[in-house]
Amino acid sequence: MAQALGLEIGRRRTLWLGWALLEQNVAVLHSFDTAGVRISDYHAATRQFQHVETCEEAAERTVYGRWSWLVPPLSPTSAPIWSRQYDNGQRGKHLY
């Protein structure tokens, strides 16, 4: 895919892998939009979780979550929950 996009893949310094992954995500979102099917992008999903978190905290309930699943894979530091820590609520259990 990177070659098809004309990206220089000989050096990691060109960040070609990140560009290819970004373009892949854009293509998937575009295909869903074209088909008239709704799908949330990962930044929107993070904002939705933040809203749930705000409501749960206002109700004085513990917010559970697995940080690695909640923070977007691309541009993670732009997520409003980047610096938060969560109890995944699965002590003794592993989610794979």
N, C-alpha and C positions, 0 to 999 in steps of 0.2 A: 504494500500500500504506500509506503514511504517513497519507494522508487516511482510509483505511478504519479505521485504528487510532485515529483521532481526535487525531493529533498536530498540534501547531501548526507548520505548515511555513513560515510567513511570516518567521521569524527563525532564523538559524543558531544563535543563542545558546541556543535551546531544546534543541539537540543532537538534533533530530528524526531526522536521517539515521542517527546511531549507534543510536538506539532501533529504527528500522525495520530496519536490518541485523541487529541482535541478534534481533529477533522473527522475521525470516526464517530465521535459523539455528536458532532454537528450533523453528520449524514443520517444517523439514526433518528435524531429529533426531527430532521427534515422529512424523512420517510413517514414517520408517524403523522406529522402535520399534513402532508400531502394526502395521506389516506383518511384524514379526518378523525384520527384516533388520538385521544388525549393520553399524554404521558408526561410525568413531571421530570424536569431536569434536576440534577443533584443539588444545585444551589437553591432551587425552589423547595425541594424536600427538606433541606436544612432549615430554611426559614419557617416551614410548617412545623418542624419539630420544635423550633425555638418558641413558637406560639403555644404549642402544647405544654412545653416546659413552663412558660409564664403562667398559664392557667393552673397547672398542677401545683406550682409553688404558691400561688395565691390561695389555693385550697389547702395549703399546708400538707401536701402529699409529697412523698419522695419521688424524684424523677429517676427512672432507671434507663440505662442505655449503654450500648457498647460504642465507645468513642470512635473506634476504627470503622464502624459501620455508619456512623452519623456524619462524620466530616467528609466533604467531597474529595474524591481522589485527585482531581485537578484543581489547582489554586486553593488548597485547603486553608491557608492562612487568611483567606478572604471570608471564610465562614464566621458568622457571629459567635459560634460555639467553640471555636478553635481552642481557646484557652481554658475551657471548662473540663472538669473531670466528672465521670459518672460511675455509679455503682451499677454493674450490669445485672444485678439481681439474680445471678446464677452461681452463687458460691458453691464450690465443689463440683459444678457441672461445666462442661466445656461446650461451647457452641461452635460447631464446624460446618 
